[in-house]
Amino acid sequence: MGNSRSAVVIGAASGIGWATARALAAEGDRVTLADRNLDGAEQRADELGAPHAAAHVDVTDEGSVQALFENTATLDIVVNCAGFGSLGLITDLAVEEFRAVVDVCLTGAFIVAKHAGAHLREGGSLVSISSLNGRQPAVGMSAYCSAKAGLSMLTQVAALEMGPRGIRVNAVAPGFVETPLTEGSALIPGLVEDYVDNTALGRAGQPEEIADAIVYLCSPKARWLTGEVLDLNGGAHLNKYPDVLGHVMKLAGNS
């Protein structure tokens, strides 16, 4: 694919974002590793070496996102991996906590799409990280499920709006992937096993497997693919979602 493409990966300091930055760099792309954790992003950029660079971004702050893209001279690829979740029944969940999740996972994705869309060159690609929870509900995960479902529709609308400029907009919806964000799950007895038991291929995913799909979506091989939310979960969408809240309550001594 040559070395003429410029990429921005948001959430690049760890997990899927870091795997994606490495994968794009291996393809010859120049990568800006953006993260709210600037120190982490700078460390990762140093690992990759020149011409790759780090930048600070907070997807909930429109000025921060706008500055990120305005400081990128040319732009061919944007990958948004920012996200986090919460846990609690709807009747117990604080409105502020619900809003915080939606602010990062959905409103933040909108802000990224808004400013990435204004700067991406013709033929560019925008990829967001959605989730299995965008299509599969889970008890105690109302904020995350709602935000990721919204992100799926945002992806399709953005694909329609940016298509006339040749910009393709897609999302990848992973199932359970072993990252720093999910490592706490291993501390909850039976939870990871429950995920795996409900995954057709019988194992958790790896960040590199998500990155491989993102590289494909950004490549000329996917040049006629847009508005797609790619389920990448080892077949977990074919089964039931684990009772995460139930496992947590059992650990806490509540039945």
Backbone torsions as a table, in degrees:
resi	resn	phi	psi	omega
1	MET	NA	-2.1	176.7
2	GLY	80.0	-175.7	-177.1
3	ASN	-123.2	27.0	-175.3
4	SER	-96.2	-4.1	-176.5
5	ARG	-90.4	145.0	177.8
6	SER	-112.6	129.7	-176.0
7	ALA	-125.6	144.9	171.3
8	VAL	-119.8	125.6	176.7
9	VAL	-115.3	117.7	180.0
10	ILE	-94.5	130.5	-173.8
11	GLY	86.7	32.5	-170.0
12	ALA	-86.6	-0.9	-176.2
13	ALA	-75.3	-18.8	-177.3
14	SER	-159.6	172.5	170.6
15	GLY	58.5	-136.8	-177.1
16	ILE	-63.5	-37.0	179.5
17	GLY	-62.8	-42.8	179.2
18	TRP	-67.6	-42.5	177.4
19	ALA	-61.4	-37.9	179.5
20	THR	-68.2	-42.7	178.2
21	ALA	-60.4	-43.0	178.3
22	ARG	-62.7	-43.6	-177.2
23	ALA	-65.5	-42.1	178.8
24	LEU	-67.8	-38.7	177.3
25	ALA	-62.9	-38.0	178.7
26	ALA	-65.6	-24.0	177.2
27	GLU	-82.3	-4.5	-179.6
28	GLY	97.3	6.6	179.7
29	ASP	-81.5	147.9	174.3
30	ARG	-87.4	120.9	-170.1
31	VAL	-113.4	130.0	166.4
32	THR	-97.7	117.1	-178.8
33	LEU	-92.5	105.0	-175.7
34	ALA	-105.9	140.9	-178.8
35	ASP	-162.5	155.7	172.6
36	ARG	-66.7	-28.6	176.0
37	ASN	-89.8	87.4	-175.1
38	LEU	-63.8	-39.4	179.6
39	ASP	-59.7	-43.3	178.4
40	GLY	-64.0	-40.8	179.1
41	ALA	-65.4	-39.9	179.5
42	GLU	-65.9	-38.6	177.3
43	GLN	-63.1	-42.3	179.4
44	ARG	-66.9	-40.5	178.8
45	ALA	-63.6	-37.6	177.1
46	ASP	-64.1	-36.1	178.4
47	GLU	-63.7	-37.7	179.5
48	LEU	-78.0	-33.1	-179.7
49	GLY	81.3	178.5	-180.0
50	ALA	-63.9	146.2	9.5
51	PRO	-94.6	17.2	-175.1
52	HIS	-77.7	150.7	-173.8
53	ALA	-142.8	164.7	179.2
54	ALA	-110.1	157.2	176.6
55	ALA	-153.0	153.0	176.1
56	HIS	-91.7	140.7	172.9
57	VAL	-153.7	143.5	172.3
58	ASP	-124.9	110.3	-172.6
59	VAL	-66.9	-14.3	177.6
60	THR	-85.1	-6.1	-178.0
61	ASP	-112.9	106.7	-175.5
62	GLU	-60.2	-37.5	178.8
63	GLY	-61.9	-38.0	178.3
64	SER	-65.0	-44.0	179.6
65	VAL	-66.9	-43.7	179.7
66	GLN	-59.6	-43.9	-179.7
67	ALA	-64.2	-38.0	179.2
68	LEU	-56.9	-47.9	-176.0
69	PHE	-78.8	-30.4	177.7
70	GLU	-68.6	-24.2	179.3
71	ASN	-88.8	2.3	177.3
72	THR	-103.8	111.9	-172.2
73	ALA	-59.4	-50.9	176.2
74	THR	-125.0	154.9	-174.7
75	LEU	-146.9	120.4	179.5
76	ASP	-115.7	-29.4	-175.1
77	ILE	-137.6	133.5	171.0
78	VAL	-129.9	128.3	176.6
79	VAL	-123.5	120.9	-178.1
80	ASN	-107.8	109.4	-178.8
81	CYS	-107.7	6.6	-176.7
82	ALA	-67.9	135.9	177.3
83	GLY	173.5	157.4	171.7
84	PHE	-161.3	166.3	-177.9
85	GLY	-128.7	177.6	176.6
86	SER	-139.7	172.7	-177.1
87	LEU	-140.1	127.6	178.7
88	GLY	165.0	143.8	177.5
89	LEU	-62.4	148.6	-178.3
90	ILE	-53.8	-41.2	-177.1
91	THR	-72.2	-12.8	179.5
92	ASP	-109.0	-17.6	-170.3
93	LEU	-75.0	130.8	176.5
94	ALA	-67.7	138.9	178.9
95	VAL	-57.7	-37.8	-179.9
96	GLU	-61.6	-37.1	179.6
97	GLU	-70.1	-41.1	176.2
98	PHE	-59.0	-48.0	-178.5
99	ARG	-63.6	-36.4	-178.9
100	ALA	-62.7	-41.8	179.0
101	VAL	-66.6	-47.1	179.6
102	VAL	-63.5	-35.0	-178.6
103	ASP	-61.7	-40.4	179.4
104	VAL	-80.8	-51.1	-168.7
105	CYS	-78.1	-29.4	-177.5
106	LEU	-116.0	-58.0	179.5
107	THR	-62.8	-40.1	176.9
108	GLY	-61.6	-40.1	177.8
109	ALA	-64.6	-36.9	175.9
110	PHE	-63.1	-45.1	-179.1
111	ILE	-62.8	-41.6	177.4
112	VAL	-62.7	-46.9	179.7
113	ALA	-61.3	-39.9	-179.8
114	LYS	-58.3	-51.1	-174.4
115	HIS	-85.2	-31.6	173.3
116	ALA	-64.5	-42.3	-179.3
117	GLY	-62.0	-29.8	179.8
118	ALA	-77.7	-18.7	-174.6
119	HIS	-114.8	-17.5	179.9
120	LEU	-64.4	137.8	177.5
121	ARG	-76.5	161.8	176.4
122	GLU	-56.4	134.0	-176.2
123	GLY	88.4	2.7	-179.2
124	GLY	-73.7	174.6	-175.1
125	SER	-139.4	132.6	175.2
126	LEU	-118.6	124.1	179.3
127	VAL	-125.7	131.4	176.2
128	SER	-112.5	154.3	173.5
129	ILE	-95.9	110.8	174.9
130	SER	-94.0	-139.7	-177.0
131	SER	-166.0	155.6	167.9
132	LEU	-51.8	-31.3	-179.6
133	ASN	-72.7	-4.9	172.4
134	GLY	-72.1	-19.0	179.4
135	ARG	-125.1	-17.3	-175.5
136	GLN	-117.7	115.2	-178.2
137	PRO	-72.1	155.7	178.5
138	ALA	-143.7	133.3	178.0
139	VAL	-58.6	130.9	177.6
140	GLY	85.9	2.5	-176.3
141	MET	-123.4	40.7	-175.3
142	SER	-60.2	-42.3	-176.6
143	ALA	-66.6	-48.9	-177.1
144	TYR	-66.4	-46.1	179.5
145	CYS	-60.2	-45.0	-179.1
146	SER	-64.2	-42.8	-178.8
147	ALA	-65.2	-43.2	-178.3
148	LYS	-72.1	-33.1	173.6
149	ALA	-64.0	-40.9	176.4
150	GLY	-63.7	-37.6	178.6
151	LEU	-63.2	-35.8	177.3
152	SER	-61.0	-44.2	179.0
153	MET	-71.5	-37.5	175.7
154	LEU	-58.3	-40.7	178.4
155	THR	-59.5	-43.2	-177.8
156	GLN	-70.0	-40.3	178.1
157	VAL	-65.0	-44.0	179.3
158	ALA	-62.0	-36.5	177.9
159	ALA	-62.4	-41.0	177.7
160	LEU	-64.0	-45.8	-174.2
161	GLU	-72.4	-34.8	-175.7
162	MET	-95.0	-11.1	-179.9
163	GLY	-55.0	-42.3	-179.8
164	PRO	-59.4	-20.1	177.1
165	ARG	-95.6	6.5	178.7
166	GLY	78.2	10.4	179.1
167	ILE	-88.5	128.0	-179.7
168	ARG	-99.6	136.8	-177.6
169	VAL	-126.0	119.5	-178.7
170	ASN	-138.4	171.5	175.4
171	ALA	-139.7	153.7	172.0
172	VAL	-114.4	132.3	-177.4
173	ALA	-114.6	91.2	-178.1
174	PRO	-75.5	157.4	166.6
175	GLY	-90.4	-141.4	-178.5
176	PHE	-75.4	116.7	-179.5
177	VAL	-120.5	137.4	-179.6
178	GLU	-77.5	102.3	179.4
179	THR	-137.6	170.7	174.4
180	PRO	-57.4	-28.7	-179.4
181	LEU	-69.3	-28.6	-176.2
182	THR	-107.0	-0.5	-174.1
183	GLU	-64.6	-24.3	177.1
184	GLY	-64.7	-21.7	179.5
185	SER	-61.5	-30.4	-178.8
186	ALA	-68.3	-17.3	179.8
187	LEU	-83.4	-7.7	-178.8
188	ILE	-103.4	109.7	-174.7
189	PRO	-53.6	128.4	174.5
190	GLY	85.6	-12.5	-173.5
191	LEU	-70.3	-51.3	-179.4
192	VAL	-62.4	-39.4	177.7
193	GLU	-60.7	-37.3	178.3
194	ASP	-65.0	-43.2	175.4
195	TYR	-57.8	-50.9	-175.9
196	VAL	-64.0	-40.8	179.8
197	ASP	-62.1	-26.0	-179.6
198	ASN	-100.1	15.2	177.0
199	THR	-111.7	122.6	-173.6
200	ALA	-56.1	-37.5	-178.7
201	LEU	-84.1	-3.0	169.1
202	GLY	72.3	27.4	176.9
203	ARG	-159.0	163.8	173.5
204	ALA	-77.4	161.7	177.3
205	GLY	-88.5	165.0	176.9
206	GLN	-116.1	146.9	-179.3
207	PRO	-53.0	-36.2	-178.5
208	GLU	-63.8	-29.2	179.2
209	GLU	-71.5	-33.6	175.1
210	ILE	-71.7	-41.4	179.3
211	ALA	-60.9	-38.9	178.6
212	ASP	-59.2	-40.8	179.2
213	ALA	-67.4	-38.1	179.3
214	ILE	-65.4	-43.2	177.4
215	VAL	-57.8	-42.7	177.5
216	TYR	-61.3	-47.6	-177.5
217	LEU	-61.5	-28.3	-179.6
218	CYS	-90.0	-1.8	-173.4
219	SER	-95.1	163.4	174.9
220	PRO	-60.6	-21.3	178.5
221	LYS	-65.4	-19.9	178.4
222	ALA	-108.3	28.8	-171.0
223	ARG	-66.2	-15.4	179.2
224	TRP	-113.6	21.8	-176.3
225	LEU	-115.7	116.0	176.9
226	THR	-151.8	155.5	-178.7
227	GLY	73.9	18.1	-176.8
228	GLU	-98.5	137.6	169.9
229	VAL	-111.9	104.0	-171.0
230	LEU	-85.3	113.9	173.4
231	ASP	-70.5	119.9	-179.6
232	LEU	-134.4	83.8	-168.8
233	ASN	-144.6	17.1	179.6
234	GLY	66.7	18.7	-179.4
235	GLY	89.9	12.7	-179.4
236	ALA	-65.2	-25.7	179.7
237	HIS	-69.9	-9.6	179.5
238	LEU	-86.2	-11.6	-176.5
239	ASN	-119.5	-159.5	-178.6
240	LYS	-98.5	154.3	178.2
241	TYR	-83.3	139.1	-179.5
242	PRO	-60.0	152.6	175.9
243	ASP	-83.8	80.0	-175.9
244	VAL	-60.5	-47.4	-178.7
245	LEU	-61.7	-38.7	178.5
246	GLY	-61.4	-42.8	178.2
247	HIS	-63.1	-42.1	-178.9
248	VAL	-65.8	-44.1	-179.3
249	MET	-65.5	-35.7	178.2
250	LYS	-64.4	-41.1	178.0
251	LEU	-63.2	-36.0	180.0
252	ALA	-78.4	-5.1	177.5
253	GLY	93.1	12.7	177.9
254	ASN	-106.8	139.7	178.5
255	SER	-106.9	NA	NA
